[in-house]
Structure formats: structure tokens, C-alpha cells
Amino acid sequence: MLLLPVVAISALMTVAAQSKDRGRELVEDVCTYCHNLDRLHGKELSREEWRGLTKGMISEGAPVTDDEFSMILDYLVKNYGRRH
């Protein structure tokens, strides 16, 4: 039966897409508590730079879990990371 592998692949792709979208949603929801997203434009930070910056925001009270932090970090690095 070919249908089962197709369904499994489709489900995995859906989960991956939701995870990517969730990182963006978190950035849009959490980061805008204190500032607008215009601050992201033109940024090209390394993973460690983004990690430090976001950890600073969390220490100031940004309400995120460890899993959400990972999704935010992945999103920022992918979309606003260094381009070499």
C-alpha cells in the first residue's frame, strides 16, 4: 500500500511547517510586548549573539518556556542570522 507512506510524509511536513510558523508567531507575540519588530530589519547576528540577546529579554521578563526559546532562536537565526 502506497497510501500509508504518503500520509506519513504529509503529516511530517505539516508538523515541520507548524513548527516553523510557531517560531515566527512567538517572535511576533512575545517580542512585541516591549518593542516593535522593525528592530529586526537589517540585523545579521550569529546564533550566539541572538542567544545572548534573547536571554537578556527573558531575564527582563519575556514569558517563554525553554522549548519556545529554542523556536524563537531558530527563527531569528534562520531569518536574521549572519549571511556568509
C-alpha positions as CSV (number, residue, x, y, z in Angstrom):
1,M,0.0,0.0,0.0
2,L,1.5,3.3,-1.1
3,L,-1.1,5.4,0.7
4,L,0.4,4.9,4.2
5,P,3.9,6.3,3.4
6,V,2.3,9.3,1.6
7,V,0.1,10.1,4.6
8,A,3.1,9.7,7.0
9,I,5.3,12.1,4.9
10,S,2.4,14.6,4.6
11,A,2.0,14.5,8.4
12,L,5.7,15.1,9.0
13,M,5.7,18.0,6.5
14,T,2.7,19.6,8.3
15,V,4.4,19.3,11.7
16,A,7.6,20.9,10.3
17,A,5.7,23.7,8.8
18,Q,3.7,24.3,12.0
19,S,7.0,24.4,14.0
20,K,8.5,27.0,11.6
21,D,5.4,29.1,11.8
22,R,5.3,28.8,15.6
23,G,8.8,30.4,15.8
24,R,7.6,33.3,13.9
25,E,4.4,33.6,15.9
26,L,6.4,33.6,19.1
27,V,8.7,36.3,17.9
28,E,5.7,38.4,16.8
29,D,3.8,37.8,20.0
30,V,6.5,37.8,22.7
31,C,8.9,40.4,21.3
32,T,6.2,43.0,20.7
33,Y,5.4,43.1,24.4
34,C,8.2,45.6,24.7
35,H,9.1,46.8,21.2
36,N,8.1,46.6,17.6
37,L,9.6,44.2,15.1
38,D,11.2,47.0,13.0
39,R,14.3,46.4,15.2
40,L,14.9,43.1,13.5
41,H,15.3,44.6,10.0
42,G,18.9,44.8,8.9
43,K,20.1,42.6,11.8
44,E,22.5,39.8,11.0
45,L,23.6,38.3,14.3
46,S,25.3,34.9,14.9
47,R,23.4,32.2,16.8
48,E,25.4,33.0,20.0
49,E,24.6,36.8,19.6
50,W,20.9,36.0,19.2
51,R,21.1,33.6,22.2
52,G,22.6,36.3,24.4
53,L,20.1,39.0,23.2
54,T,17.1,36.8,23.8
55,K,18.3,35.5,27.1
56,G,18.6,39.2,28.2
57,M,15.0,39.7,27.1
58,I,13.9,36.6,29.1
59,S,15.7,37.9,32.2
60,E,13.7,41.1,31.8
61,G,10.5,39.1,31.9
62,A,9.7,37.9,28.4
63,P,7.4,34.9,29.2
64,V,8.8,31.9,27.3
65,T,9.4,28.3,28.0
66,D,12.7,26.5,27.1
67,D,11.0,25.0,24.1
68,E,9.6,28.3,23.0
69,F,13.1,29.9,23.4
70,S,14.5,27.3,21.1
71,M,11.9,28.0,18.5
72,I,12.5,31.8,18.7
73,L,16.2,31.3,18.5
74,D,15.9,29.0,15.4
75,Y,13.6,31.5,13.7
76,L,15.8,34.5,14.4
77,V,19.0,32.7,13.2
78,K,17.3,31.5,10.0
79,N,15.7,34.8,9.1
80,Y,18.1,37.4,10.7
81,G,21.3,35.4,11.1
82,R,24.7,36.2,9.6
83,R,24.9,35.6,5.8
84,H,28.4,34.4,4.9
